[in-house]
């Protein structure tokens, strides 16, 4: 045996004559003969033995081997391995017929692990106690302590600690299916008597210490609450109600600890469910509620038990409602550590909420789940009906469940690859989610009709959020599919579904927005606004922006009317920094959609004006909420990285903020289309001005942003190699070059090759209007470019060249003269000829010289940058 493992327990009758050890070793043996030797003596023994000479070490080794075979040897280690756990310092396998103190200790520990406690009686025999007896003994100890205290308020802190322990023991008793012990009720009565006696004697109720006073007040409140919860077990004279205790006892015999708890001490939910019936239904439900969120408790076990409770026969609607109110939050919280709830679990949660809605719709005349109901302390006691009403209000929020379900749906869309088939399959679930939203809205309309109508606004906003970005046919099909799955007798108080009305979706959004505004007005008059933490004005603005976006997308109103709707909103508040990020993103999306609406209406100037400021930003994706969620989370984690420690703090709060700043892919606006529309508008407006400037006409300089066609052309002219047109940007660039020379056919052909026009709903009509506008602007550039070569030119010749009517040419020439303030171009009285007089314009040679000088400066800066 190793020198570090020697005997550490000896009997007083052992023979030490044959051992030639030092005096230190003899003293150590006498110390180790005591079975209650502490750790310090063992540590001292190991140190002395370790520093002995080699001869003494060998003698100790022989002695340890002899004592190891002795029945009274302890075989406890000493030396450098004293700190190791028991299972690591047992050494080689021992004889199974030998019994040591350590083995007996291990057997005691194993008995404790099985839920049993051991004690020693007067004769020295061990008494094994069950987990129930041990729990009752602890409660009796608290009862004896409370009984000995006689109106001594100084013991309030100790009493409070014991009361907290008592409540924990009661929870353990319920979890292990022991029921409510009588000693627990007796202890509650003693606590209540102690408090009543102190309250009745005002002279004794004087606290010199603030901590004692605080402990007494807390104790008083907790005792009062516990007495109220267990009032059925206390008789009117203040004693234990034995009959009530016997009536509430479970007919199933008490489970042993081996079947109630597993190796970790947690509840065995399989046995708990099997032993549950209608009588002890709420006891099991309370166990589930108390077990929620605790360590080593799996959500799947709780969900299994709650589903089993719903399947029990003869369960009342109230019991089912309370079970659903417990089951749905557990389902939603089961995967908080994941980026989104798995789709199969999301479907199970959806089915659970749908079943809950069916239960509420069936029993709406008896039970109503409302956020404004009073809290019920005792689950087993059914609340009383509302005054003047026949139904019972139960505290709960069906909207909170649907809102969380919708959030998980959006999270899944943000995390799934939008270009994969999984995204399309996931997007199919939106129809049934939208159906559930309508069902919840119909339910809330019935219960919040007379009061708390502001609570309807949240579900209405959720409903509009699913249809405002869709085109009219898609939104109508979604509504039709949803109402086909709802019962025929279900009608909305706001607007009913009309299958034959093509403008139903437009009317629906208008009615929903009007309903939100009227609910806010009614709530302000009744001072009900204070009951909600959300900003009511934000809801009004958000609903108005939803309405504007839909009408701008579908062109249900004229551009001027839609623009007037946006002006009437409180736009300054949207632009403030205090506004939520989601509201700012929605406002930016509305502005972009308004610009596209102007382009669809062939209002080029208005489109350029609306989009100019927004597209000048270098972070267009971010301000429209169209950036990748993973990229945004990475940016936030990088920003939260501390420079000193190098740790990254990515919290759940950051994830929620990132989710708010991102939109699913199917809600995105095509940025390629936005860029093409803006550069096309810039082409039509700026190319005639550039041509007029190069022809010597003095024009007002207007600022332009980075995406302006003027800057693109300047960059293009600086390039030594000019590739052929491939991208949409290149096609617009070559179209601009063609317009500069008045070649409208080439300009239009380049623009027609852009594939982004297919994203527009009425692209054929838009391109026809765009062609007419290109003809007019090309006419202007032709006159500016070649007016030095003409003295007069006929209107008919211009009309034939640009395929315009003579009336159009005659109408555009005066506009051109007025816009650029040109005196050298005049139209004769008969409107047949255009006279081109020589003015201060530069010649073609001077124009080439100016361009050559400009190119020389550019090349000089490129070759000799250090001189500038």
Protein Blocks (a to p, Z undefined) as FASTA:
>chain_A
ZZklccfbdcfkbcfklpccdfklmmmmmmmmpmkbcfklmmmmmmmmmmpcfklmmmmm
mmmmmmmmpmkbgkiaedjklmpcfklmnopaddfkbccfklmmmmmmmmmmnopacddd
fkopacdddfklmmmmmmmmmmmmmmmpghiaklmmmmmmmmmmmmmmmmmmmmnonoja
fklmmmmmmmmmmmmmmmmmmmlmccfbfklmmmmmmmmmmmmmmmmmmmmmpcfkopac
fklmmmmpcfbdcddfklmpcfkopacfklmmmmgcfklmmmmmmmmmmmgopahiafkl
mmmmmmmmmmpghiafklmmmmmmmmmmmmmmmmmmbmbdcfklmmmmmmmmmmmmmmmm
mmmmmpccdfkbccdfblklccdddehiabdcddddfklmmmmmmmmmmmmmmmpcfkbm
klmmmmmmmmmmmmmmmmmmmmmmmmmmmgoklmmmmmmmmmmmmmmmpcfklmmmmmmm
mmmmpcfklccfkbccdfklmklmmmmmmmmmmmmmmmmmmmmmnopmmmpmbdfklmmm
mmmmmmmmmmmmnopacfklmmmmmmmpcfklmmpmkbcfklmmmmmmmmmmmmmmmmmn
opaklmmmmmmmmmmpcblmlmnopacfklmmmmmmmmmpcfklopacddfklmmmmmmm
pccfklpccfklmmmmmmmmmmmmmmmmmmmmmnopacddddddfkbmklmmmmmmmpmb
dcddfblmlmmmmmmmmmmnopaklmmmmmmmpmklmmpmklmlmmmmmmmmmmmmmmmm
mmmmmmmmpfbdcfklmmmmnopafklmmmmmmmmmmmnopakbccdfkopaccddddfb
dcfklmmmmmmmmmmmmmmmmmmmmlZZ
